[in-house]
Amino acid sequence: MSDKIPYDVLFAPGADPKVTYETLYPKYMEVRLSRSPEKIKFRDRELWFRPDNLEEWAKVMAELKAAAGIQSNLFAITAG
C-alpha cells in the first residue's frame, strides 16, 4: 500500500466506493489476520485501526463493497 493515502479523495462526498474499498482492503486484512493495530498514513493525518474496533470496520468495508457492486469470490473445496 502506498505510504500516503489521499484521505480527502477516499472519504470526500461523491468518492468512488470501489477505489476506497480497494485502497483500504489490504490494511483491513492485515488487522483482521494479525489481530494487531495498524497505522494508516494519510496525507494530513494518521489513523490507527485496532482489532477492538474490527466489527465497525467490517461494517464500513461491507457498505463500501456493496456500494461498489463488488461480489464475493467465495468458494468451497469438498471431498468427493
JOBELWO-V937240 format. One record per backbone hydrogen bond with DSSP energy under -1.0 kcal/mol. NH is the residue of the N-H (numbers start at 1). CO is the residue of the C=O. Records with the same first field share a line. If there is no record, write none. Layout:
NH=CO  CO
This chain:
5=41
7=5
10=6
11=7
15=12
20=16
21=17
22=18
23=19
24=20
25=21
28=24
29=25
30=26
31=27
32=28
33=29
34=30
35=31
38=49
40=47
42=45
43=5
47=40
49=38
53=50
54=51
57=53
58=54
59=55
60=56
61=57
62=58
63=59
64=60
65=61
66=62
67=63
68=64
70=65
